[in-house]
């Protein structure tokens, strides 16, 4: 590459592309060399919300955002369902932050491999780790590695165009798919699997995924959870979309809802509304119009409660999934604290596709950064990494994978406030000049060569 890089610049006329010589000087307008320089690792919602708050709150702070992928916006770009464009609108806000004269974005920089956290600490006054949760929680059962078994993270990445998932090529030739988990991502996956292609054509789903789904033979999707109807993790919006999905009808087990009606009065309002919609869908006789709609539907979806995976069953001689064995459970306790206890019974479900949506987890990025492997977070206090002055974290790396984008926004603002408090109090010394991206660029350019993972990067 001879130190040459591909430079994308976002301006009033949109994206422009040209070849740029070298790294130094590629960022935005230069500030004084004594200005506080902050590095954010990760360009998803947590990274951009943290940057936004820092830039607005203090007029002399310069922020550089480093991202492992070539493009910004993380899960907003690669994790939000293609039929949810309203959720992706937050990209407009992030783009305004990226355009700010005191903010620069550097893509294709793999912190922990291309450059170490210690090297970043030498170049910046503060480092904020906001790289999210790119790992998958393992189901931990035999057969998990069979063909036809995928994590929801990878499956979602496939239909959203995540570079690392473009070769996934899932086999959709079976009739039944099983989704493990009952959160919003699980319902996203189920909805995309059953959504009419004419509807998907109106979204920003990738062309390869659209073509594969157009040929899909899947007509039935079961959404499996170990607890009951009053513990599902999805929102009423996601459930309503499943209920109203064209050419699909619900298929529930009425016995799963025994005692739920009586418990409704004690539920908080959001949970009560969600449960009422589930009850109405599962056990009430629909009106005449809805009956006609369901009768003409060619596809089926349904929750399966009180079930936990025991084993993914292989098709003899083929090494691919042909079914799943589920352990039957019962609940001890009530409400959010109810615990699933196995009854000893099992049941087998025939299926050729299993998608695990039981959660994301953060991974350690660098041996010098403290990491709680059990909780899969960086130990912190209000975003301050413990026993590491000048090191901060925000987003899922700070709290674990929980909440919606608004939750991450507040979480990230809190971390930014902690950093600003430390600057103002003198706990974080910003008096000495730091070189920022100029020294990191020089480091990276020296490392370009055979065997190194350095690739062209993008800069906003």
N, C-alpha and C positions, 0 to 999 in steps of 0.2 A: 504493500500500500504506500510505502515511502512517506508516511505521515499524512497522507491525504485522507480526507473524510467526507462523507456525504452530509451536507448541511441543509436542513429544512428550516425555513424561517416562516413564522406565522405573522402576517401583516394585514393591513386593511384590505388588500386585494386577495387574501387567502394564502394558501401554501405556495411557496416557491422553492425550487430545488436547484442547487448548484454544487460544484466540487469546491471544497475549501481546503487550503493548505494549512495543516497543523491545528492544534487545539487552542493555544493561547490567543486571547483576544477575540474568541468566538462569541462571548456572552454579550450582555446588554451594556448600556452605558456604564463606564467605570465610575465608582465612587472613590472617595479618599481611601488610601491604603490603610488608614487607621479605623475605618468603619467596621463595626461588628459584622463578622461573616459567619453565616449559619449554613450548615449542610443538612439537607433532608434526604434520607435514603428511602426511596419508594415514592411513586407518583400517583397513587390511588387517592381516594377521597381523604384519607387521613393525612397524607403528605400535602395535598393542595389546601385543605382547610387550615392546617398548621401554618403553611406559608402565607395564606391570606391574612390570618390574624396578625402574624408578625409584621408584615409589610404595612398593614393599616395602623397598627398600634405604635410603631416606632419609625420615624422618618429616615433613620440612618442605617437600618439593617439591610444587608444584602443577603439574598437567599439563593442558593444553588440546589437544584433537585436532581438527584442521580437515580436512574432507573435501569433495571436489568433488561427490560424489553426495549425495542427500538422506538416505541410510541408511548405516550402518557395515558393516564386516567384509570389504570388498573381494572378493578372489578366493574367499574361503571361501564368501561368499554367492553370487557370480555366476560363479565359475569351476569349482567342484567339481561333478562329475556328479550329477544328481538321484538316481541309484540308489546313491550313496555317502554315506548319512546319517551313518555313523560318523565320516567325516572332518569333517563339519560340526559335530560335537559340541564342537569347540574354541570355537565361538561362546559356549557356556555360560561358559567361562573368561573370554573377552573381555567378556561382559556383566557379570561380577562386577567386573572392572576399571573398566568404564564407570560402575558404580553407586557406586564409591568416592567419598568426600566430597572427595578432592583430584584428581578427574579429571572433566573436562567434554568433551562431544562437540558440535561445531558442523558440521552438514552444509550442503550447498549453498554452500560457500565455496570459490571457485575461486582458489587461491593462484597468483599470477602474473598474474591478470586482475582479480579483485575486490579483491585486496590484494597488495601486493608483498612480496618477502622482506625488503627493507630496512625496510619498515613493521613487519613482524613482529619484526625485530631490535631496533627501537626500543622495542617493547612487552614483549619477553621477554629473559631472560638467555641462553637457548640455543634454537636452532631445530634440530629433527631432521627431515630430509627422508626420508620413508618411503612415498612415493607410488607405488612399484612400477614396473611396465613396461606402460604402456597402449598402446604402439605395436606394430605388426606388422612382422615382418621380411618384406621384399618377396621374391617368388620371382625377379623380374627377368627374365621371359621374355615374348615377344609373346603377346597374348591374355589377359594377367592381369586386364585390366579388363572382360572380357566378362561378360554376365549369366550366372549359374550358377557363378561363381567367387567363393569367399568365404574369408576368413581363419578359422582355427579359433577365434580369439578372439571374432570377431563371431558365429559360428555357436553357440558355447557360450553367449555372452551372450544370444542369441535364445532358446534353450530354457531358460535360467535366469532370464529376466526382466530383464536389464540394460536400463535405460530407453533408452539410446542405440541399442539393437538391436531394439526391439520392432516396428519397421516393416520388418524384414529380409525377411520373407515369402519364404523360399527355395522355388524350384520343385523339388518332389520327384517329378515325373512321369516321370523317366527310370528305366531299369532298373539302370544301373551308376553308382556313385560312386567317385571316386578321392580318397584322402586322401594328401597329400604330407607325409611325416614318419612316424617310427615310435616316437615317445615316448608317454608316458601320455595326453597330451591327444589325440593322434591315435587311440589305441585307444578313448578315451572317445567320441569323435565316431563312430567306426565302430560301436561297441556301441549307441549311442543310435539310429543310423540303422536298425539291424537288429533292435533289441529288440522283442519282441511288445508290442503296445499294452496288453494286460492286465497285463503286468509294469510298464510305465511308469505305469499308473494308480495304482499303489501308492506312487509316489514324489512328490516335490514339484515335478515338472516343470510349467511353466506351461500353462494350459489352451489358449492358441492353438497352442503347439508340439505338445501332445498331439493336438489336432484335426488339425493338418497331418500329423503322423506317422501318424495313423490312416488317412489317405488316400494315404500314400506308395506309390509304385510301385517304389521301390528294392529290389532283390532281391540285389544283388551289390556288395560294397565291397572295393576293392583298396587296400592300405596300402603305399605306395611309399617306398623308401629308397635312397640312393645307395651305401651300403655293404652288408655281408653280415649273415648271421644272428648272428654273434658281436659285432656292433657295435650292435644295436638298443638304443634308449634307454629302452624300457618296463621295468616291473618284472614279476616273475613273477605277482604278484597280478592285474595288468591282463591279462596273457596268459591266465591261467587262466580269467578271466571270459569272454574271447572263446571259448576252447576249449569252455566249458560253456554258452554262450549258447543258450537254447532255440530250436528251429526253425531252427538255423543249422549249417552244416558248413564245415570248413576246406578250402581249395583252394590248395595250394602247388605250387611247381615243384621237383621232387626234385633237379634239377641244381644248384640254388642251395645245396644242403647237402653237396656233394662236399667231402671232406676235413675236415668238421666233427667227425665222430666221433673221428677220430685226434687232433684238437686239444683234445678235452675235458679230458684229464688235466692240461693245463697252465693251465687257467682257474681264477681265484679262485672260491670256493664259490658266492657269489650268482650270478655269471655262468654258472657250470657248471650250476646247477639250472635257470636260465632257458633255457639252450641245450638241455639234455636234454628239457625239456618241448616246446620247439619241434621238436626232432628227432622225438620220439615222435608229435607231432601231424602232422608233415609226411610222414614216410617209413615209420613202422611200421604194420603191419597192425593195425587196432583189433580189440578183442574183439567177440564176437557182439552184445552189447547196444548197444555204441557203433556198430557197423555198421548196426544197425536204426535207431538214432536219426538217423544221418547220411543214411540212405536216404530217410527221411521228411521231412527238412528242406527247406523251401521257399526258404531264403536261404543265400547263400554269402559267405564272407569269405576273404581270403588276403593274406599278405605278398608283395610283389614286390621282390626285392633287386636290387642292382647297377643301379639305374635312376635317372636324373635328368631332370627336366622340361626340355624344349627349347622347346616352344611349346604353347599351349592352342589347339586348333583350333576354328574357328567354324563354325556351321551356316550354309550359304550364304544370304544375304539376311535373316538373322534377328538377327545380332549377339549370339548366345549360344553357350555352349560346347557342342560336339558330340563332342569327343574331346581327347586329349592325346598329344603326341609325346614319347617318352622316349628319352634317350640311354643306351645300354648301357655299363656300366663294368666294370672289373676292379679287384681290390685289389692295391696294392703295400704290402708290410709285413704286420704281423700285429697282432692284439689291438686295443686301444683306439687305438693310433697308426696303424692301417692307413689308407691314403689311396686314395680312388677315382680311377681314371684312365680316361678315356674311350677306348673301343675304336674309335670311328668308326661303329659300328652304331646304328641307331635303330629304334624300333617304335612303331606307333600303336595307341592303345587308345580304343575308342568309349566315351564317357561323357557324361552331361548335367550332372553336378555335380562340381566340383573344390573340395576344401577344403584350404587350405594350413596345415599345422601344423608350420612350421619354426622357430618360436620367437617370443617376445615381445621387445620392446626398450624401454628407458626413453627418455623424451624430456626435453629441457631444459625447466625450468619458469619460469626467470627469467634475464634476461641477466647478472645480478650473481652467479649461482651458477656456479662452474667446471663444465665438462661435457666429457667425453671422447667425441666423436662417433663415433670408430672403435669403441670398446668399449661405447658407450652406457651409461656409468656416470658417477657423480660421482667424480672422483679423490679418494681418501681413504687415510688410514692408520689402521687399526683403527676406522673409522667417523668419524674426524676429517677433515672436508673440508680439503683442503690449502690453505694460505695464506688461511684464513678462520676466525679464532678465534670460537668460539661457534656455529659451524655444523657439523652432524653429519649422517650418513646411515646408514640401516639397510635391510635387506632386499635386494631385487633391484636397487635403485638403487645399492647399495653393491658388490654382487658380480656383477651380471648375473643373468639368469633361470635359476637352477640350483637343484637340490635339491628337497626336500619341505618340508612345514610345519615339521618338527622342525629342519631345516637353517636355516630362517628364524628360528626361535626362538633358536637358539644365536647366530646372526649378530646378532640384535637385542639379546640380553643383552650381547654383547661391546660393542656401541656404547653401551649404557646405562652399562656399567662405565667406558668411556673418558670419558664425560661426568662421571660421579661422581668419577673420579680427578682430572679437571681442576678440579672444584669444590673438592675437598679440598686440592689442591696450591696453589690460588690462581691457576693458569693461566687459569681462567675466573673473572672477578670477579663475584660475586653480592652484593656488599655494598650496591650502590645499589638503591633500590626501583624496581620496574618495574610498569606498570599492567596488563599482560596483556590479557585479553579485553575489559576495559572500554574501553580506547582503541581496540581493533580494532572493537568493536561500534559505537562512535561514528563511526569512519571509514566503516564500511559503511552505516550509516543515512544519512549525508550523501550517499552515492552512489546511493541508491535513486532511480530516475527513468528517463525515456525514454532508451533506447539503452544502458542499463547492464545487465550480465548478472546483477545481484543478484536472487535468488529467495527464497522462504521457506526457512528452514533448520530443521533438527531439532537438538534438544539432549538429550543424555542427562544 
